[in-house]
């Protein structure tokens, strides 16, 4: 394969070197490297999740093949967008797949625990019954005319009782140990589920968790609305003050957002400086709720700047959409996203600027 680095190095050496590089050859090298990267992405998908990796690899392969037919700027941009969508969809599917696998393991462990407990109860019942038999044999052995039989029965009964007692004790100890281990496994699984469902930075629900809640609502007949919130001009915070300050602002904004929402509302971080709210009501009710919410979360925030306290005025835009029966999740979110950008444009036109 032609090395793209060779031509990039030549480009950096100036016009004299550039004259030696044929544009078509550079383009061919770039496309070849692009297709190779797509192939490697597919292979990584196979390694990460074999059950779902085949579809990803096949999809990326088809996108790579298209580049051999049409290598225009529009085709490259469309391919890049398709790749991003494929990777996002595959990432969500893979995460849900492993969540499902985790739930199955959890269920198996609980079944094992219940089964072991049932066996233990059975052993204890058997031990009780045999002890009763032993007691009866001991009574029979009290007959004076059966002295020798009595001695033999007493000895056998005593040994039997000792064995049963030991068996019951060992069985109980084994069950207790199993319960401890299962409890530990269950705690670890619940912790893994919690980590998967929470955003690491803000502590809000993760995008995957919110998507699961949305899909659950879509399968019911109850109305619900979705709100997507975007912090206006957030990029300038990272550019002017650094990512640590930017992260602090996201955490504070998320805390305000969560504290001002109703307990039943689902609040999550959608990605970057975008947040999402799921409200179990029609859009007319949701709009009143979010209007009050935006008044609370927008305003002055005090952060820890490199030279002391840093006061920043924060504004945000929100887009609401109510779910229509039969609508896809992608279409619902697209409507909410479009409404958010419409709100953002209106704010700019009215002179309400972003962070300052």
Secondary structure, DSSP 8 states (H G I E B T S, - for coil): ---HHHHHHHHHT-HHHHTTS-HHHHHHHHHHHHHHHHHHHHHHHHHH-HHHHHHHHHHHHHHHHHTTT--SHHHHHHHHHHHHHHHHHHHHHHHHHHHHHHHHHHHHHHHHHHHHHHHHHHHHHHHHHHHHHHHHHHHHTT-GGGHHHHHHHHHHHHHHHHHHHHHHHHHHHHHHHHHHHHHHHHHHHHHHHHHHHB-TTT-SB-HHHHHHHHHHHHTSSS--EEEEEEETTHHHHHHHH-HHHHHHHHHHHHHHHHHHS-TTSEEEEEETTEEEEEESS-HHHHHHHHHHHHHHHSEEEEEEETTEEEEEEE-EEEEEEE--TT--HHHHHHHHHHHHHHHHHHHHHTT--S--
